[in-house]
């Protein structure tokens, strides 16, 4: 996602992305994902759920869904999972 088309227009400072490990395109590289030893994987595509869950606990939050009325709604859902309230 480091190459998403919206990043240049999001006013993200160049150094804000430094040190973020690129894990490949979708599906993510399982080898690279395992190396970073994630505590939680938030998966936008249901196809890879089983493979990712072998590396770390994995939740599916669709990239796009009518369930989320705004990016803030999706952010709040992610926050619940990362704080243990999901």
C-alpha positions in Angstrom: 0.0 0.0 0.0 3.0 2.3 0.1 2.4 2.9 -3.6 -1.3 3.8 -3.3 -2.3 6.7 -5.7 -3.7 8.8 -2.9 -0.5 9.0 -0.9 1.1 11.9 -2.8 -2.1 14.0 -2.4 -2.4 13.1 1.3 0.2 15.6 2.4 2.2 12.9 4.1 5.7 14.0 4.8 8.4 12.0 3.0 10.1 10.8 6.1 6.8 9.6 7.6 7.1 6.5 5.4 10.7 5.8 6.2 11.4 2.5 7.9 8.1 0.9 6.9 8.7 -2.5 5.5 7.1 -3.1 2.1 5.4 -6.5 2.2 4.6 -6.8 -1.5 1.4 -6.3 -3.4 -1.8 -8.3 -2.7 -1.5 -10.9 -1.6 1.3 -9.9 0.7 4.5 -11.9 0.8 4.0 -14.5 3.5 7.8 -14.7 4.0 8.2 -10.9 4.5 5.1 -10.8 6.7 6.5 -13.6 9.0 9.8 -11.7 9.3 8.1 -8.6 10.9 6.4 -10.8 13.5 3.1 -8.9 13.6 0.9 -9.1 16.7 -2.2 -8.7 14.5 -2.9 -8.8 10.8 -5.8 -6.7 9.5 -6.7 -8.3 6.2 -8.8 -6.4 3.5 -9.1 -9.4 1.2 -10.9 -12.6 2.5 -8.9 -14.9 0.1 -5.8 -14.8 2.3 -7.3 -15.1 5.7 -6.2 -18.7 6.3 -2.6 -18.2 5.2 -2.2 -15.0 7.2 -3.8 -16.6 10.4 -0.9 -19.1 10.4 1.5 -16.1 11.0 -0.6 -14.1 13.6 -4.2 -13.5 14.7 -6.0 -12.1 11.7 -9.2 -10.1 11.3 -11.0 -9.3 8.0 -12.0 -5.7 7.6 -13.0 -5.2 3.9 -11.2 -2.5 2.0 -14.6 -1.2 0.9 -17.9 -1.8 2.6 -21.2 -0.1 3.0 -20.8 -0.9 6.7 -18.2 1.9 7.0 -19.8 5.3 6.3 -16.4 7.1 6.5 -12.7 6.4 7.0 -13.2 7.3 10.6 -15.7 4.4 11.0 -13.2 2.0 9.7 -10.4 3.5 11.9 -12.6 3.0 15.0 -13.2 -0.6 14.1 -9.5 -1.2 13.7 -8.9 0.6 17.0 -11.3 -1.8 18.8 -9.2 -4.8 17.5 -5.9 -3.3 18.4 -7.0 -2.4 21.9 -8.5 -5.8 22.6 -12.1 -4.6 22.5 -12.9 -6.1 19.1 
